[in-house]
């Protein structure tokens, strides 16, 4: 099963419908996390192999619960859960905030 298929099936099981462009954005974000994790240890090295279920789908599980037009993700770290939620919920404005400059750097890089 490809990562795209794993994300699509996992999100659907959570009640989150994603378009192909959103799935592709999530896969690109996963790739970015893997690359930056080598230098900055953003997530546990043991979790890298379980990135989709452990981090992305966990973040997406909150999508149906998001209320309002704006959400603040305090302590966003490597952009979790804020970036996956922003991808899944384009109708909501997300602001990610973290005191770590390297974590903020990853989030800024993910926007590009």
PyMOL commands that set and color helices and strands:
alter all, ss='L'
color gray80, all
select helices_A, chain A and resi 3-13+20-40+45-60+63-65+82-88+101-111
alter helices_A, ss='H'
color red, helices_A
select strands_A, chain A and resi 70-74+93-97
alter strands_A, ss='S'
color yellow, strands_A
deselect
rebuild
show_as cartoon
